[in-house]
Amino acid sequence: EILLMGFYQPHEALSRFLVSAQQEFKIPIRYLQEYAALGTGGGIYHFRDQILSGGAEAFFVLNADVCSEFPLQEMLEFRQQHGDAHSFVILGTTANRTQALNYGCIVANADTQEVQHYVEKPSTFVSEIINCGVYLFTPAIFQHIGEVFQRNQQELVLEESSNGWQRAEVIRLEQDVFTALAGSGKLYVYKTDGFWSQIKSAGSAIYASRLYLNQYSKSHPERLAQNKPAGPIIRGNVYIHPTASIDSTAVLGPNVSIGEGVTVGAGVRVRESIVLHGASLHDHTCVLNTIVGWDSTIGRWARVEGTPSDPNPNDPYAKIDSETLFRDGRLTPSITILGCSVTIPAEVVILNSIVLPHKELSRSYKNQIIL
């Protein structure tokens, strides 16, 4: 069973997604909406009855803003070999010393992998092993979260807060629970050498797509497009939905994903981009480092290009940085993003820009947010 939890209002698109995902994966999927933003621990504590209703011996908690190989089976096997039946496992990976400060840092026993110390986003260097936001818990975790909840309630009573009952449920797994569990013999880290990245902006989806396409080339090569006599020219890892129509003179790749019902015309060049369903790229367009939204249209001979914010390729432990949208009052050059149903006219250049949905442009833009 999969439970999605969040504070976001459920809507028609989410409901459609849940129905189609259940049909595709043959597994129950539900969305549980929090009555307030309860934090990473408060949400699962609030819905603990739903989580435990199936009598689960253990369950995974995955943050939604990360991409990974998700070595869940390996984490299960690791837990059987470390600790006892009530121990918990954090997925960890190695970051460089500078970037580690932006994550939860884990100090573990080199022999047993028991977490001895945990600090969320420390001000000085603590460890190169960082928290990946993927956890394996047993029902015993709710006892530890409950202790935090009780402590929060007592502190709020002392503060005589009028809405303390609500704020007591705001619990952070990382700062409130893991910090206390470290050194108790109940928390372990499973270090993965597989790929992992956070996804903190729409532009970082391009990097995530590259990681997944590379994974497919090893584990599911049949999912990727191949060069065929009458087909388009494929360079590197490219995914093309079976319903997409691609002209034989188009050149795609590396690291391109083409969605359902997409039309790609003659002489089109696409590289390091995601083209979502229903989009149309007219003849001789050039699309680089861009996310093209649903049902968008790019006119003939237009050029749509962004600037990648990739990790340092010479550092095997480098992670993608969380770029701020603006720097020194100006838009930070980044991936170009076209919202849904955007129309780009022929022979224009759109560079390092974000175009909100349902816009019909009439000229070229550079480093702009087009509202």
DODREN-985902 format. One record per residue (C-alpha): residue number from 1; residue in three letters; x, y, z. Coordinates in nm, 3 decimals. Example, Ala and Ser with C-alpha at 12.3 -4.5 7.8 and 13.67 -1.06 7.14 Angstrom:
REM residues 2
R | 1 | ALA | 1.230 | -0.450 | 0.780
R | 2 | SER | 1.367 | -0.106 | 0.714
This chain:
REM residues 371
R | 1 | GLU | 0.000 | 0.000 | 0.000
R | 2 | ILE | 0.118 | 0.354 | -0.077
R | 3 | LEU | 0.003 | 0.653 | 0.129
R | 4 | LEU | 0.076 | 1.003 | -0.001
R | 5 | MET | 0.068 | 1.268 | 0.272
R | 6 | GLY | 0.072 | 1.642 | 0.240
R | 7 | PHE | -0.092 | 1.970 | 0.323
R | 8 | TYR | -0.189 | 2.037 | -0.038
R | 9 | GLN | -0.556 | 2.051 | -0.131
R | 10 | PRO | -0.648 | 1.742 | -0.337
R | 11 | HIS | -0.765 | 1.829 | -0.689
R | 12 | GLU | -0.887 | 1.665 | -1.007
R | 13 | ALA | -0.541 | 1.616 | -1.160
R | 14 | LEU | -0.413 | 1.442 | -0.846
R | 15 | SER | -0.721 | 1.220 | -0.831
R | 16 | ARG | -0.673 | 1.119 | -1.196
R | 17 | PHE | -0.307 | 1.041 | -1.129
R | 18 | LEU | -0.394 | 0.821 | -0.829
R | 19 | VAL | -0.654 | 0.624 | -1.027
R | 20 | SER | -0.420 | 0.564 | -1.323
R | 21 | ALA | -0.125 | 0.475 | -1.094
R | 22 | GLN | -0.338 | 0.220 | -0.905
R | 23 | GLN | -0.446 | 0.061 | -1.232
R | 24 | GLU | -0.089 | 0.051 | -1.368
R | 25 | PHE | 0.088 | -0.080 | -1.057
R | 26 | LYS | -0.200 | -0.289 | -0.913
R | 27 | ILE | -0.148 | -0.149 | -0.563
R | 28 | PRO | -0.374 | 0.063 | -0.335
R | 29 | ILE | -0.269 | 0.431 | -0.334
R | 30 | ARG | -0.435 | 0.700 | -0.120
R | 31 | TYR | -0.377 | 1.068 | -0.055
R | 32 | LEU | -0.409 | 1.181 | 0.308
R | 33 | GLN | -0.437 | 1.557 | 0.357
R | 34 | GLU | -0.300 | 1.712 | 0.677
R | 35 | TYR | -0.526 | 1.970 | 0.846
R | 36 | ALA | -0.216 | 2.191 | 0.883
R | 37 | ALA | 0.148 | 2.166 | 0.773
R | 38 | LEU | 0.268 | 1.919 | 1.038
R | 39 | GLY | 0.632 | 1.870 | 0.944
R | 40 | THR | 0.812 | 1.552 | 0.836
R | 41 | GLY | 0.730 | 1.368 | 1.160
R | 42 | GLY | 0.396 | 1.525 | 1.250
R | 43 | GLY | 0.229 | 1.403 | 0.932
R | 44 | ILE | 0.307 | 1.034 | 0.980
R | 45 | TYR | 0.222 | 1.062 | 1.353
R | 46 | HIS | -0.116 | 1.217 | 1.275
R | 47 | PHE | -0.197 | 0.933 | 1.030
R | 48 | ARG | -0.039 | 0.654 | 1.237
R | 49 | ASP | -0.366 | 0.459 | 1.256
R | 50 | GLN | -0.392 | 0.449 | 0.874
R | 51 | ILE | -0.026 | 0.344 | 0.845
R | 52 | LEU | -0.066 | 0.063 | 1.098
R | 53 | SER | -0.413 | -0.052 | 0.986
R | 54 | GLY | -0.270 | -0.325 | 0.762
R | 55 | GLY | -0.068 | -0.474 | 1.048
R | 56 | ALA | 0.265 | -0.381 | 0.887
R | 57 | GLU | 0.582 | -0.504 | 1.059
R | 58 | ALA | 0.775 | -0.219 | 0.898
R | 59 | PHE | 0.717 | 0.063 | 0.650
R | 60 | PHE | 0.919 | 0.303 | 0.437
R | 61 | VAL | 0.895 | 0.682 | 0.454
R | 62 | LEU | 1.018 | 0.865 | 0.143
R | 63 | ASN | 1.045 | 1.240 | 0.102
R | 64 | ALA | 0.886 | 1.347 | -0.227
R | 65 | ASP | 1.160 | 1.591 | -0.329
R | 66 | VAL | 1.440 | 1.341 | -0.395
R | 67 | CYS | 1.530 | 1.109 | -0.682
R | 68 | SER | 1.728 | 0.791 | -0.627
R | 69 | GLU | 1.770 | 0.426 | -0.712
R | 70 | PHE | 1.571 | 0.375 | -0.388
R | 71 | PRO | 1.750 | 0.055 | -0.271
R | 72 | LEU | 1.453 | -0.049 | -0.055
R | 73 | GLN | 1.520 | -0.423 | -0.071
R | 74 | GLU | 1.881 | -0.364 | 0.032
R | 75 | MET | 1.766 | -0.151 | 0.327
R | 76 | LEU | 1.537 | -0.435 | 0.442
R | 77 | GLU | 1.822 | -0.687 | 0.424
R | 78 | PHE | 2.056 | -0.444 | 0.602
R | 79 | ARG | 1.807 | -0.402 | 0.887
R | 80 | GLN | 1.785 | -0.778 | 0.935
R | 81 | GLN | 2.163 | -0.785 | 0.985
R | 82 | HIS | 2.192 | -0.477 | 1.209
R | 83 | GLY | 2.026 | -0.389 | 1.536
R | 84 | ASP | 1.712 | -0.563 | 1.658
R | 85 | ALA | 1.350 | -0.598 | 1.544
R | 86 | HIS | 1.272 | -0.243 | 1.655
R | 87 | SER | 1.568 | -0.060 | 1.498
R | 88 | PHE | 1.530 | 0.204 | 1.226
R | 89 | VAL | 1.735 | 0.267 | 0.909
R | 90 | ILE | 1.824 | 0.594 | 0.732
R | 91 | LEU | 1.944 | 0.587 | 0.372
R | 92 | GLY | 2.269 | 0.784 | 0.351
R | 93 | THR | 2.513 | 0.886 | 0.080
R | 94 | THR | 2.845 | 1.069 | 0.058
R | 95 | ALA | 2.862 | 1.444 | -0.019
R | 96 | ASN | 3.163 | 1.672 | -0.041
R | 97 | ARG | 3.264 | 1.859 | 0.275
R | 98 | THR | 3.126 | 2.195 | 0.163
R | 99 | GLN | 2.785 | 2.076 | 0.042
R | 100 | ALA | 2.734 | 1.842 | 0.339
R | 101 | LEU | 2.650 | 2.151 | 0.547
R | 102 | ASN | 2.325 | 2.185 | 0.347
R | 103 | TYR | 2.193 | 1.845 | 0.458
R | 104 | GLY | 2.136 | 1.635 | 0.767
R | 105 | CYS | 2.480 | 1.497 | 0.863
R | 106 | ILE | 2.527 | 1.148 | 1.009
R | 107 | VAL | 2.818 | 1.026 | 1.223
R | 108 | ALA | 2.812 | 0.645 | 1.235
R | 109 | ASN | 3.018 | 0.365 | 1.385
R | 110 | ALA | 3.241 | 0.239 | 1.104
R | 111 | ASP | 3.189 | -0.128 | 1.202
R | 112 | THR | 2.822 | -0.147 | 1.301
R | 113 | GLN | 2.685 | 0.155 | 1.104
R | 114 | GLU | 2.496 | 0.262 | 1.417
R | 115 | VAL | 2.416 | 0.636 | 1.407
R | 116 | GLN | 2.604 | 0.795 | 1.697
R | 117 | HIS | 2.541 | 1.160 | 1.618
R | 118 | TYR | 2.295 | 1.345 | 1.392
R | 119 | VAL | 2.292 | 1.717 | 1.309
R | 120 | GLU | 2.053 | 1.884 | 1.062
R | 121 | LYS | 2.232 | 2.143 | 0.841
R | 122 | PRO | 2.524 | 2.210 | 1.077
R | 123 | SER | 2.712 | 2.541 | 1.073
R | 124 | THR | 3.050 | 2.362 | 1.071
R | 125 | PHE | 3.166 | 2.032 | 0.919
R | 126 | VAL | 3.033 | 1.723 | 1.100
R | 127 | SER | 3.033 | 1.437 | 0.848
R | 128 | GLU | 3.041 | 1.363 | 0.476
R | 129 | ILE | 2.755 | 1.111 | 0.515
R | 130 | ILE | 2.424 | 1.287 | 0.454
R | 131 | ASN | 2.059 | 1.196 | 0.504
R | 132 | CYS | 1.886 | 1.099 | 0.177
R | 133 | GLY | 1.531 | 1.143 | 0.310
R | 134 | VAL | 1.444 | 0.772 | 0.277
R | 135 | TYR | 1.372 | 0.579 | 0.598
R | 136 | LEU | 1.276 | 0.228 | 0.707
R | 137 | PHE | 1.069 | 0.237 | 1.027
R | 138 | THR | 0.887 | -0.009 | 1.249
R | 139 | PRO | 0.571 | 0.085 | 1.444
R | 140 | ALA | 0.801 | 0.155 | 1.741
R | 141 | ILE | 0.891 | 0.491 | 1.579
R | 142 | PHE | 0.553 | 0.629 | 1.687
R | 143 | GLN | 0.650 | 0.589 | 2.052
R | 144 | HIS | 0.951 | 0.816 | 1.994
R | 145 | ILE | 0.749 | 1.069 | 1.793
R | 146 | GLY | 0.480 | 1.057 | 2.064
R | 147 | GLU | 0.739 | 1.153 | 2.326
R | 148 | VAL | 0.824 | 1.462 | 2.121
R | 149 | PHE | 0.452 | 1.543 | 2.091
R | 150 | GLN | 0.406 | 1.516 | 2.470
R | 151 | ARG | 0.710 | 1.735 | 2.528
R | 152 | ASN | 0.579 | 1.994 | 2.281
R | 153 | GLN | 0.245 | 1.999 | 2.461
R | 154 | GLN | 0.409 | 2.055 | 2.799
R | 155 | GLU | 0.623 | 2.338 | 2.664
R | 156 | LEU | 0.321 | 2.503 | 2.502
R | 157 | VAL | 0.123 | 2.481 | 2.828
R | 158 | LEU | 0.406 | 2.664 | 3.000
R | 159 | GLU | 0.395 | 2.927 | 2.726
R | 160 | GLU | 0.016 | 2.954 | 2.773
R | 161 | SER | -0.029 | 2.950 | 2.397
R | 162 | SER | -0.391 | 2.972 | 2.282
R | 163 | ASN | -0.342 | 2.742 | 1.983
R | 164 | GLY | -0.086 | 2.511 | 2.138
R | 165 | TRP | -0.289 | 2.197 | 2.065
R | 166 | GLN | -0.231 | 2.255 | 1.696
R | 167 | ARG | 0.135 | 2.351 | 1.704
R | 168 | ALA | 0.229 | 2.060 | 1.931
R | 169 | GLU | 0.171 | 1.828 | 1.635
R | 170 | VAL | 0.433 | 2.004 | 1.421
R | 171 | ILE | 0.721 | 1.757 | 1.454
R | 172 | ARG | 1.039 | 1.735 | 1.249
R | 173 | LEU | 1.177 | 1.384 | 1.211
R | 174 | GLU | 1.528 | 1.511 | 1.158
R | 175 | GLN | 1.579 | 1.765 | 1.438
R | 176 | ASP | 1.326 | 1.634 | 1.691
R | 177 | VAL | 1.351 | 1.255 | 1.653
R | 178 | PHE | 1.679 | 1.150 | 1.487
R | 179 | THR | 1.891 | 1.380 | 1.704
R | 180 | ALA | 1.745 | 1.216 | 2.015
R | 181 | LEU | 1.770 | 0.859 | 1.877
R | 182 | ALA | 2.137 | 0.895 | 1.777
R | 183 | GLY | 2.360 | 0.699 | 2.011
R | 184 | SER | 2.072 | 0.494 | 2.154
R | 185 | GLY | 2.144 | 0.179 | 1.954
R | 186 | LYS | 1.815 | 0.206 | 1.764
R | 187 | LEU | 1.916 | 0.408 | 1.454
R | 188 | TYR | 2.138 | 0.282 | 1.172
R | 189 | VAL | 2.252 | 0.421 | 0.837
R | 190 | TYR | 2.263 | 0.225 | 0.512
R | 191 | LYS | 2.511 | 0.396 | 0.281
R | 192 | THR | 2.435 | 0.372 | -0.089
R | 193 | ASP | 2.679 | 0.417 | -0.377
R | 194 | GLY | 2.388 | 0.451 | -0.621
R | 195 | PHE | 2.266 | 0.784 | -0.757
R | 196 | TRP | 2.079 | 1.032 | -0.540
R | 197 | SER | 1.979 | 1.396 | -0.579
R | 198 | GLN | 1.741 | 1.639 | -0.421
R | 199 | ILE | 1.479 | 1.808 | -0.643
R | 200 | LYS | 1.427 | 2.154 | -0.499
R | 201 | SER | 1.332 | 2.338 | -0.819
R | 202 | ALA | 1.156 | 2.260 | -1.145
R | 203 | GLY | 1.488 | 2.294 | -1.328
R | 204 | SER | 1.648 | 2.017 | -1.119
R | 205 | ALA | 1.403 | 1.776 | -1.287
R | 206 | ILE | 1.633 | 1.785 | -1.592
R | 207 | TYR | 1.923 | 1.651 | -1.383
R | 208 | ALA | 1.694 | 1.394 | -1.219
R | 209 | SER | 1.575 | 1.281 | -1.563
R | 210 | ARG | 1.937 | 1.232 | -1.671
R | 211 | LEU | 2.004 | 1.013 | -1.366
R | 212 | TYR | 1.697 | 0.797 | -1.430
R | 213 | LEU | 1.770 | 0.762 | -1.804
R | 214 | ASN | 2.124 | 0.650 | -1.717
R | 215 | GLN | 1.979 | 0.398 | -1.473
R | 216 | TYR | 1.744 | 0.267 | -1.745
R | 217 | SER | 2.041 | 0.214 | -1.978
R | 218 | LYS | 2.172 | -0.039 | -1.723
R | 219 | SER | 1.857 | -0.194 | -1.577
R | 220 | HIS | 1.588 | -0.146 | -1.847
R | 221 | PRO | 1.758 | -0.073 | -2.183
R | 222 | GLU | 1.437 | -0.175 | -2.361
R | 223 | ARG | 1.273 | 0.146 | -2.233
R | 224 | LEU | 1.515 | 0.365 | -2.429
R | 225 | ALA | 1.499 | 0.460 | -2.797
R | 226 | GLN | 1.739 | 0.300 | -3.044
R | 227 | ASN | 1.866 | 0.422 | -3.381
R | 228 | LYS | 1.661 | 0.266 | -3.661
R | 229 | PRO | 1.690 | 0.303 | -4.040
R | 230 | ALA | 1.374 | 0.515 | -4.080
R | 231 | GLY | 1.375 | 0.673 | -3.735
R | 232 | PRO | 1.522 | 0.989 | -3.584
R | 233 | ILE | 1.890 | 1.014 | -3.491
R | 234 | ILE | 1.933 | 0.911 | -3.125
R | 235 | ARG | 2.238 | 1.025 | -2.927
R | 236 | GLY | 2.287 | 0.887 | -2.578
R | 237 | ASN | 1.995 | 0.802 | -2.351
R | 238 | VAL | 1.655 | 0.904 | -2.492
R | 239 | TYR | 1.303 | 0.800 | -2.393
R | 240 | ILE | 1.023 | 0.835 | -2.652
R | 241 | HIS | 0.661 | 0.755 | -2.566
R | 242 | PRO | 0.512 | 0.508 | -2.818
R | 243 | THR | 0.240 | 0.760 | -2.916
R | 244 | ALA | 0.487 | 1.039 | -3.004
R | 245 | SER | 0.538 | 1.132 | -3.370
R | 246 | ILE | 0.906 | 1.206 | -3.446
R | 247 | ASP | 1.031 | 1.309 | -3.792
R | 248 | SER | 1.316 | 1.091 | -3.921
R | 249 | THR | 1.541 | 1.397 | -3.965
R | 250 | ALA | 1.515 | 1.506 | -3.599
R | 251 | VAL | 1.817 | 1.464 | -3.369
R | 252 | LEU | 1.742 | 1.378 | -3.006
R | 253 | GLY | 1.973 | 1.341 | -2.709
R | 254 | PRO | 2.155 | 1.296 | -2.496
R | 255 | ASN | 1.923 | 1.287 | -2.194
R | 256 | VAL | 1.588 | 1.363 | -2.356
R | 257 | SER | 1.241 | 1.246 | -2.254
R | 258 | ILE | 0.955 | 1.277 | -2.505
R | 259 | GLY | 0.603 | 1.242 | -2.362
R | 260 | GLU | 0.271 | 1.109 | -2.482
R | 261 | GLY | 0.133 | 1.245 | -2.811
R | 262 | VAL | 0.427 | 1.482 | -2.870
R | 263 | THR | 0.495 | 1.593 | -3.229
R | 264 | VAL | 0.853 | 1.665 | -3.338
R | 265 | GLY | 0.902 | 1.811 | -3.687
R | 266 | ALA | 1.178 | 1.793 | -3.947
R | 267 | GLY | 1.529 | 1.902 | -3.851
R | 268 | VAL | 1.444 | 1.955 | -3.485
R | 269 | ARG | 1.728 | 1.934 | -3.233
R | 270 | VAL | 1.649 | 1.843 | -2.869
R | 271 | ARG | 1.914 | 1.798 | -2.601
R | 272 | GLU | 1.903 | 1.767 | -2.218
R | 273 | SER | 1.529 | 1.838 | -2.212
R | 274 | ILE | 1.189 | 1.706 | -2.108
R | 275 | VAL | 0.900 | 1.747 | -2.353
R | 276 | LEU | 0.567 | 1.677 | -2.182
R | 277 | HIS | 0.255 | 1.529 | -2.337
R | 278 | GLY | 0.080 | 1.698 | -2.626
R | 279 | ALA | 0.360 | 1.944 | -2.703
R | 280 | SER | 0.448 | 2.028 | -3.061
R | 281 | LEU | 0.798 | 2.123 | -3.185
R | 282 | HIS | 0.770 | 2.260 | -3.538
R | 283 | ASP | 1.033 | 2.215 | -3.810
R | 284 | HIS | 1.393 | 2.316 | -3.733
R | 285 | THR | 1.336 | 2.424 | -3.371
R | 286 | CYS | 1.624 | 2.390 | -3.126
R | 287 | VAL | 1.540 | 2.295 | -2.765
R | 288 | LEU | 1.828 | 2.276 | -2.515
R | 289 | ASN | 1.818 | 2.242 | -2.134
R | 290 | THR | 1.444 | 2.308 | -2.130
R | 291 | ILE | 1.120 | 2.168 | -1.987
R | 292 | VAL | 0.840 | 2.205 | -2.242
R | 293 | GLY | 0.499 | 2.199 | -2.071
R | 294 | TRP | 0.189 | 2.006 | -2.172
R | 295 | ASP | 0.026 | 2.110 | -2.500
R | 296 | SER | 0.283 | 2.384 | -2.567
R | 297 | THR | 0.388 | 2.479 | -2.919
R | 298 | ILE | 0.728 | 2.599 | -3.041
R | 299 | GLY | 0.726 | 2.761 | -3.387
R | 300 | ARG | 0.958 | 2.694 | -3.681
R | 301 | TRP | 1.324 | 2.794 | -3.646
R | 302 | ALA | 1.273 | 2.906 | -3.285
R | 303 | ARG | 1.544 | 2.844 | -3.026
R | 304 | VAL | 1.453 | 2.770 | -2.663
R | 305 | GLU | 1.754 | 2.729 | -2.435
R | 306 | GLY | 1.839 | 2.722 | -2.066
R | 307 | THR | 2.155 | 2.711 | -1.856
R | 308 | PRO | 2.211 | 2.387 | -1.661
R | 309 | SER | 2.301 | 2.402 | -1.293
R | 310 | ASP | 2.475 | 2.065 | -1.284
R | 311 | PRO | 2.702 | 1.946 | -1.003
R | 312 | ASN | 3.077 | 1.966 | -1.056
R | 313 | PRO | 3.148 | 1.676 | -1.298
R | 314 | ASN | 3.504 | 1.641 | -1.161
R | 315 | ASP | 3.381 | 1.573 | -0.805
R | 316 | PRO | 3.218 | 1.230 | -0.768
R | 317 | TYR | 3.049 | 1.341 | -0.444
R | 318 | ALA | 2.917 | 1.677 | -0.566
R | 319 | LYS | 2.540 | 1.736 | -0.539
R | 320 | ILE | 2.316 | 1.976 | -0.726
R | 321 | ASP | 2.298 | 2.313 | -0.550
R | 322 | SER | 1.968 | 2.468 | -0.443
R | 323 | GLU | 1.992 | 2.784 | -0.653
R | 324 | THR | 1.787 | 3.083 | -0.542
R | 325 | LEU | 1.552 | 3.218 | -0.810
R | 326 | PHE | 1.711 | 3.563 | -0.790
R | 327 | ARG | 2.067 | 3.678 | -0.720
R | 328 | ASP | 2.160 | 4.046 | -0.681
R | 329 | GLY | 1.809 | 4.141 | -0.793
R | 330 | ARG | 1.836 | 3.946 | -1.118
R | 331 | LEU | 1.696 | 3.613 | -1.231
R | 332 | THR | 1.960 | 3.341 | -1.188
R | 333 | PRO | 2.036 | 3.183 | -1.530
R | 334 | SER | 1.887 | 2.834 | -1.516
R | 335 | ILE | 1.678 | 2.578 | -1.701
R | 336 | THR | 1.415 | 2.735 | -1.928
R | 337 | ILE | 1.064 | 2.626 | -1.833
R | 338 | LEU | 0.755 | 2.662 | -2.052
R | 339 | GLY | 0.429 | 2.612 | -1.862
R | 340 | CYS | 0.137 | 2.425 | -2.015
R | 341 | SER | -0.029 | 2.560 | -2.332
R | 342 | VAL | 0.246 | 2.813 | -2.406
R | 343 | THR | 0.287 | 2.926 | -2.767
R | 344 | ILE | 0.633 | 3.034 | -2.889
R | 345 | PRO | 0.627 | 3.209 | -3.231
R | 346 | ALA | 0.855 | 3.122 | -3.520
R | 347 | GLU | 1.214 | 3.249 | -3.538
R | 348 | VAL | 1.246 | 3.380 | -3.181
R | 349 | VAL | 1.493 | 3.301 | -2.903
R | 350 | ILE | 1.382 | 3.224 | -2.546
R | 351 | LEU | 1.684 | 3.207 | -2.316
R | 352 | ASN | 1.704 | 3.128 | -1.939
R | 353 | SER | 1.339 | 3.219 | -1.889
R | 354 | ILE | 1.030 | 3.090 | -1.709
R | 355 | VAL | 0.704 | 3.123 | -1.901
R | 356 | LEU | 0.386 | 3.073 | -1.700
R | 357 | PRO | 0.098 | 2.867 | -1.845
R | 358 | HIS | -0.136 | 2.982 | -2.123
R | 359 | LYS | 0.097 | 3.255 | -2.255
R | 360 | GLU | 0.124 | 3.339 | -2.624
R | 361 | LEU | 0.456 | 3.514 | -2.681
R | 362 | SER | 0.520 | 3.758 | -2.963
R | 363 | ARG | 0.896 | 3.816 | -2.941
R | 364 | SER | 1.227 | 3.693 | -2.797
R | 365 | TYR | 1.303 | 3.694 | -2.422
R | 366 | LYS | 1.619 | 3.654 | -2.216
R | 367 | ASN | 1.646 | 3.607 | -1.836
R | 368 | GLN | 1.277 | 3.681 | -1.781
R | 369 | ILE | 0.983 | 3.546 | -1.584
R | 370 | ILE | 0.685 | 3.597 | -1.812
R | 371 | LEU | 0.372 | 3.619 | -1.599
